[in-house]
Amino acid sequence: MKRNFVPGGWREQAGAVLLMAVAVGTMLRFFRLGARELSIDESLSWAESAAPSVTDVLRVQHRLDSGKFPIYELAQHGWMRVFGESEAAMRALPALIGSLSIVLVFILTVEVLSAVTPTRSDDSGKGGIYMVSALCALIFAVGLPSVEIARQARMYSMMQAWILAQVIFLFRARRLGGLENYAGLTIFSAIAVATNFTAVLVMAAEALWLIYLLLVDADARSDAGVRSAAPWLMGAALVAAMMLLLPFFAGLRYGVEGVKRGDYDWIKPPGPWEPFATFESGLGSWPFPLFALFAIMGGIRLWRSHRNEAVLILLWIGLPPIILFAGSYLVTPMLVTRFLISSFVPVFILTAIGIESLPSRNYRAAATIAIVSLSILRVSSDLRPGDHRWRDACQVALTKAGVDRRVGASHDYYLVSYYVSAAQWDNLQIVRIPFHGAESEAPRVAIISPTAPPAQVAEIRREYPVVVARFKNVIVVSRPEAGVQNAPAS
């Protein structure tokens, strides 16, 4: 390398940027955390985590979301016992993990650049590494994908944190070797995949990278003088992680059954440009051009300085969407942003490197302000308070149910269960519809979800032709009253 990423002596400034990243990122993750109602997926996580005991959590999670170990659900179960079950309380755990992940991104970028920058007797090289790493942490802190998953009561924020730790140990094993680094690589690989099997997409990129290292004889010392571990040892650590997960692989058959049941029918088949469009929509339409420009610049810079590490970063970005794109046509549509959440981190790393490659300090400052401002502007649009359609619909349905105390729920059964007041649970029954029992046993009132298939909605409306209330696309309907003439269902 002909030039450090930044001039030396910037340690204090890097520390200030990192503190700013943690402060701003934490604010974005916790601001108005309970202002929106739960999503469908969040209601499933609530149903799993709200079980009375750990044994019940395991049983309910196996029934609702089989094919993985309920690491997040068990953690959320303990968290809810302490802090309650409100929207804000449940989302606070992922938000806290997301805030801690800002520091993990800083450490990860330090590890990546430590393999790139030559070791020096002074601190100039380290100062440059810290500044780029702090800038990457700031970009991650305000980035839409990382903020969005940290504000959801789901396992994706936790999975991302495990993946960050896993990649940190991968680079440490590559640079330093050592039993502790191989053990960390094995442990965090296993935990990440057990938390959600989409983490295996990152392992696939790493496996391909290790094959590349073997082909280019990467066991030798690099030109930068950085010691590298044997690729086969890192591969053995990944294989050991998969061996630890053997008891859980049997659960994959339940995921296959879910495909057959149509659990993933809500995902649309991808178009030919969908892998590219996924990153565009994930980063936001406004900041995306800047991310693309500086990431390309950073990729070129990293490729020139140390090609081996650049290969992993590029595989980490590109291979997961390619696998999901192929699987969408071979198995079932599965190309959605949440499954690619960790692939945005290497984009942030390249973006930070690209910004710090600019020749002028003023240019670097302007680029940083532009990309951070546009990211915050995009994130802020998701921080506005939402409506209370499900809470309002449940209140109306309870009033209409009368002495029957039974409410039908279409499709989003657990959302209705959550927004029924806890005081009502003992003397209220929530029934899944369409109802196929005797007509006299059907509940008097039902709530139709906007996610219910049109054919199911038509079937429900034949039995429940009276529209009691509409709250946007959530509809409360009831059976006809005796002696009352009703218009045909529409």
C-alpha positions, 0 to 999 in steps of 0.5 A: 500500500502506498498510503495509509487509509488515513493519516496517523494520530487520529485515535482520539477522533476515531474514539469520538466517532465510535462514541457518536455511532453508539449514541446515535445508533442506540437512540435510533433503535430505542426511539418510539420503540412501542409506537407501532403494533406487532407484526405477524412475525413478532406475534409468533415470537411473542406466542413462543416466548410467552409460554409459562415455562422453558419446557413450554417455550420449547414445545410451542416453538417446535410447533410454530417455528420448527427447524431451529433451536429457540435461542432467541425465544428462550432469551426473550422468555427470560427478558419478558419475565423481568420487563413485561410483554408490551411492544416496547419491552419485547423489542428492547432486547433486540434493540439492545443487541443491535446497539452492542452490534455497533461495537462488534462492527468496529471490532470486525473492521479492525480485524479486516484492516489489520490483515491489510495494513502493514505492522508499524513501529509507530501508531500511524497504521493503527490510527488509520485502522481505528478511524475507518473502523469507527466510520464503518460503525457509524454507517452501520449504526444509522443504516436502515437494515441494521436499525430495522431488525433491531426494532423488531421482536424477532431473532434476526438482530441476535443472529446478526450479532452471532455472525459478527462475532463468528467473522471476527474469530474467522479473521483472527484465526486467519491472522493469528491462529491460536486455539482460542480463535478456532474455538471461538469460530466453532462456537459462534458458527454453531450458535449463529446457525442454531439461532436461524438457519439463514446464517449458513449462507455466510458459512457457505461464503466462508467455505468457498473462500477457504477453497480459494485460499487453498488454491492460491496457497494462502498459508504462506506469509503475505507480502504485508508480513501478516501471519496467516493460519492454514485454511484447512484448520479454519475449515475444520473449525467450521466442520466442527460447528456443523457437527455440534448442530447435528441434533438440530438438523433433523428439524430441517424436515419441518421446514420442508413440511412448512414449504409444502403447507404454504408457510412461505407463500407470502414471498413473491417469486424474484425477478431477474434483477431481484438480488440487486433490487434487494440491496437497493430497497434494503439500504433505501433508494436515496442513500443507495447510489452513494453506498454503491459508489463508495463500496465500489471504490472501497472494493477496488482499494481493498482488492489492490491492498490485499486480495485474499481478504477482499475475496471474502468480503465480496463473497459475503456480499454476493453469494447469499443472494445468489443462493437464495435466488437459485433456491427461489426457482428450485424450491420456493421463493425465499429472496427477502431482505431479512434473510440477507441481513448480514450481507449488508455489513461488508457493504458498510465496510467497503463503503467506509474504506471507499470514503476514507480513500478520498484524497481530501479531508473535506471530501471525506467529511462531506461524503460521511455527512451525506451518507449518514444524513440520507440514512437517518432521513430514510430511517426516520420515516419508519419511526413515526407512530403507527395506527392501532388497527388490531387493538381497535378491532379486538375491542370492537370484536369483544363488544360484539361477542357479548355473552358468547365470549368467543372471537374468530381469528383469520390467519393472524391468530396470534395477533388477535391473541396478543391484542385481547386484554390479558384480563379477558383471557380467562373467560374468552376463547379465540377460535381459528376460522374458517370454522368447519364445525356445526354452525351453532358452535361457530363464534358470533364475530370474527376478525379478518386479516389482510394477509388471508388469501382471497379464497379464504376471505370469500369463505368467511364472508359467506358465514359472516356477511355483516361488516361491523367495522373496518380499521384500514385492512383489518375487518370485523365481521359478524354472523347475521342477527335473527330477523335482520335482512342483510345485503349480500356479502361483497 
